[in-house]
Amino acid sequence: WEMAKNEIKQEFITQNNVREIVKKLISEAETNIDITSGWIRDSSLKAIFDDKVQENIVNKGISVRVIYRLHEKGDLDITEFKVLRDLNENLGNQFKYRYSKTLHAKMFIIDGKKSVITSSNLTSTAGFRADSEKEWMNREAGIFTDDPNIVKDSLNFFNQIWEDSKELESDSLGVVVDQPNNLELEFLSIT
């Protein structure tokens, strides 16, 4: 993406190129990586946070924040929490993750200068599959931009979600999903 100074770059993206674009942006990060994705699968997050990217994050002291959705039992059936814990272990204090009950947005914001806003969750069926995975994919759409106004707005929106989100403490026994009522309470354990 070589461009003249002050030229705004925007590109339409689909499930066929979202992983490639996001991985390139993450590998070029200098200070911050902010991600929202309702659902996160192990192989999909590892496809963009490979060992080389993780080494770059540690060496440069890049801050990584991830927000995922946790509202109902189905969210726990899809999101694989082990990969979040593994990245937290590998990257230490540079990696923070929280959950939001109302999250549906999928955004990747790099250094407060570039954004991908997409319908793609961090799942293989949304385009974030490892090269070896051969399953079908959803039809997804989004946009990459470095327009300063759009990036600023997306970062402000991310920060609002971050402030409203919660950290799942390591000593948590479980989480209540949905609204409890006088007839039933659904409690799920987190392992």
Sequence and secondary structure as in RCSB ss.txt:
>XXXX:A:sequence
WEMAKNEIKQEFITQNNVREIVKKLISEAETNIDITSGWIRDSSLKAIFDDKVQENIVNKGISVRVIYRLHEKGD
LDITEFKVLRDLNENLGNQFKYRYSKTLHAKMFIIDGKKSVITSSNLTSTAGFRADSEKEWMNREAGIFTDDPNI
VKDSLNFFNQIWEDSKELESDSLGVVVDQPNNLELEFLSIT
>XXXX:A:secstr
    TT   EEEEETTTHHHHHHHHHHT SSEEEEE S B HHHHHHHS HHHHHHHHHHT EEEEEEE SSHHH
HHH  HHHHHHHHHHHGGGEEEEEESS   EEEEETTTEEEEES  BSGGGT   TT        EEEEE  HHH
HHHHHHHHHHHHHH B   TT  EEE S   SS   EEE  
